[in-house]
Amino acid sequence: MFRVLQRYRSRRRLIALWKECRHFVNARGDICDPVVLQQLESAMDQLRDALQRKNGAGAIDAATRCAFLLGKACPRKPFARLRENAEVLAVALAVAMGFRTYFLQPFKIPTGSMQPTLYGITVTPAERPHFSDRFPLNIIKLAFFGERFVSIRAKTSGIVSANDVRFEIRTRQIVFYIARIPHKIHRNMIRHFQLGQYVHRGQILATGRMHYGDHIFVNKVAYNIRRPRRGEIIVFNTDHIRYPGVMTNTFYIKRLVALPGERVSISPPNVLIDGHRLEHPPVFTTLLHDVRAGYSGYQLPNPIPGAPPPVLGTVLDSLTLKTGQYFMLGDNTRHSLDGRYFGSVDCRLLVGPAVFVYWPLSRRWGPLRWGT
């Protein structure tokens, strides 16, 4: 019984070798040395005949010759395993980049203009780290929940300059200087110093717990097959939007409020479309009345010093949208640079609707439903 099983296994190996040789001839025979190719085909015929006649010794001799000629026709390349892994990685990257370019593209929320629907980078005050902020728990906390304890230390010794202190709108950070070296802290971080105070190098200036903004997937195919829908959370390009404070060559995320041909105005806390309160889809009712969740309706904008007057600066202002124009507002209009300031957004600037929060793990993780 053992000998029968052994002969069966040997025969299967010889058949596998013959198939491998046949595959090589079919796939790469046109670039192989004709003499070697002819010898290989002859050895393959001998192997096949020996298998059909059940000539074990002849089959082994023919198989040995096939293996030798196959190695001669297809010599092993240096660093073969490294080459193969590199090819697999290159293909995987190409597929991922193609998918990102044409289907789903990841974006991150940098600011709080859509809170509490979507969160940007936020910092909560914290005097000292918890036990979960120690290694290795801090790695798990950051990887899954996007949270870590941060402390800002002085890069040099000197006096904290009271001059040239500025606030960065995009990062919501305060920039100040010590001995002409810039330092940045989030405005919500606890401070252990005062302007004009002398600090030593390495001294802790501020501490807090940083929560990284929501990371989302955006459907780039949707608007190629249908029109944008009211209430959707949309990512759009800012290249052709000209207004102080609006960064060009970047992307903003806001909620679509008004469609082409409509007249939009704001009468706090309501948005008016053609003179009527906007209450459909139901998400707008939530934005108006769900105070417990953190929503406060829509507010008039605060004028920016040195900037042109906002498009919808008062309750008397209105904007009529032309063909191909859409009007966007942030859910947190107290801290949102949106259509109230710069007006409509052209349809050519729309990237697509946000469809999924993929990181970090929080109550907002999962698909985004624009109608609720």
Number of C-alpha atoms within 10 A of each C-alpha: 5 7 8 9 10 11 12 11 12 14 17 12 13 19 17 12 19 21 13 15 20 15 12 16 19 10 10 12 16 10 10 15 12 12 9 15 21 15 15 24 16 15 23 23 15 19 27 18 15 19 19 10 11 12 12 15 11 16 24 17 14 25 23 16 19 25 18 13 20 20 11 15 21 13 9 9 8 8 8 10 10 10 12 11 11 12 12 12 12 12 12 12 12 12 12 12 14 12 13 16 12 11 15 21 17 14 17 18 19 19 22 24 24 21 18 15 18 22 20 20 19 21 23 15 16 18 15 13 15 10 9 14 19 13 10 9 12 17 16 15 17 17 14 12 15 20 22 21 22 17 20 19 17 20 17 15 14 18 17 22 18 13 10 10 14 11 16 13 13 12 17 19 17 16 16 20 19 23 12 12 13 13 18 17 23 23 19 19 23 19 18 13 14 13 14 13 12 13 21 15 12 12 16 16 19 23 25 24 22 22 19 21 20 25 20 24 22 23 21 20 15 14 15 9 7 8 10 19 18 20 21 23 29 22 22 21 19 18 13 11 17 12 15 14 12 18 15 14 10 10 17 23 27 25 22 23 22 27 23 16 15 18 18 24 26 24 17 15 15 20 23 21 20 16 14 12 16 18 16 12 15 13 16 23 15 16 23 19 14 13 11 7 12 13 18 20 21 21 20 19 22 16 12 12 8 7 11 12 16 20 17 21 18 17 13 9 14 19 21 18 20 14 11 13 19 23 26 26 25 25 26 23 22 16 17 20 22 24 22 29 24 20 22 24 22 20 16 10 16 20 21 24 26 26 19 20 23 16 20 21 14 13 7 17 16 14 13 19 13 19 14 14
